Amino acid sequence: MAEEPEKKPDFARQVGAKARRKLRARRHRTPGLWFGLGMMGLIGWSVVVPTLLGAAIGYWLDQHEPGQYSWTLALLMAGLMLGCFNAWYWVAREDRAMRDEQEDKHE
């Protein structure tokens, strides 16, 4: 009989811990397949749009202001660098959010 009172607080503690984990899991759902595909699409478009925009502006400048150097190539490279920086920003932001969530889980 002396062991039963010790089991009840331990059991209550276990139930409380499981309930907290369940509530935390509901608040912070694990991203699924569609989230991953969407993120890849977002990163892809964040590189493609500035690159194509730079190429289009460069082509227009080459048609209207011809010069010794190609505006198309120069602005294509500038757009690509801007797009890569933009993608790096998105990846770093999501990585930071995932790390913060991991730290919350371990606390």
C-alpha positions in Angstrom: 0.0 0.0 0.0 2.9 2.4 0.6 3.9 2.1 -3.0 0.5 3.2 -4.4 0.7 6.9 -3.3 4.2 7.1 -4.9 2.9 5.8 -8.2 0.0 8.3 -8.4 2.2 11.4 -8.4 4.6 9.7 -10.9 1.6 8.7 -13.1 0.2 12.2 -12.9 3.6 13.7 -13.9 3.8 11.3 -16.9 0.3 12.2 -18.0 1.1 15.9 -17.6 4.3 15.6 -19.7 2.4 13.7 -22.4 -0.3 16.4 -22.5 2.3 19.2 -22.8 4.1 17.4 -25.6 0.8 16.8 -27.4 -0.2 20.5 -27.1 3.3 21.6 -28.2 3.0 19.3 -31.2 -0.3 20.8 -32.2 1.1 24.3 -32.0 4.3 23.5 -33.9 3.4 21.0 -36.6 6.2 19.4 -38.6 6.4 20.8 -42.1 5.2 18.3 -44.6 6.1 17.5 -48.2 4.1 20.4 -49.7 5.9 22.8 -47.4 9.3 21.5 -48.6 8.2 21.7 -52.3 6.9 25.2 -51.7 10.1 26.3 -50.1 12.1 24.9 -53.0 9.9 26.8 -55.4 10.3 30.0 -53.4 14.0 29.6 -53.4 14.0 28.8 -57.1 11.9 31.8 -58.0 13.9 34.1 -55.8 16.9 33.3 -58.0 15.2 33.1 -61.4 13.2 36.3 -61.2 16.1 38.7 -60.6 18.3 36.9 -63.2 15.7 37.1 -65.9 14.8 40.7 -65.0 18.5 41.6 -65.2 18.8 39.9 -68.6 15.6 41.6 -69.9 16.8 45.1 -68.8 20.2 44.4 -70.2 18.8 43.4 -73.5 16.7 46.5 -73.7 19.7 48.7 -72.8 21.8 46.9 -75.5 19.0 47.7 -78.1 18.7 51.3 -77.1 22.2 52.2 -75.9 24.7 50.0 -77.7 28.2 50.1 -76.3 31.5 48.3 -76.2 30.4 45.9 -73.4 27.2 43.9 -73.2 24.6 45.2 -70.8 22.8 41.9 -71.1 25.7 39.8 -69.7 26.5 42.4 -67.0 23.0 42.7 -65.7 22.4 38.9 -66.1 25.3 38.3 -63.7 24.1 41.1 -61.4 20.6 39.6 -61.3 22.1 36.1 -60.6 24.2 37.4 -57.7 21.2 39.3 -56.3 19.0 36.1 -56.7 21.6 34.0 -55.0 21.8 36.4 -52.1 18.0 36.4 -51.9 17.9 32.6 -51.8 20.6 32.6 -49.1 18.5 35.0 -47.1 15.4 32.7 -47.2 17.4 29.6 -46.4 19.1 31.3 -43.5 15.8 32.6 -42.2 14.2 29.2 -42.3 17.2 27.6 -40.7 17.1 30.1 -37.9 13.4 29.4 -37.4 14.0 25.6 -37.3 16.8 26.0 -34.8 14.7 28.2 -32.5 11.9 25.6 -32.7 14.4 22.8 -31.8 15.6 24.9 -28.8 12.0 25.3 -27.7 11.5 21.6 -27.8 14.6 20.8 -25.7 13.6 23.3 -23.0 
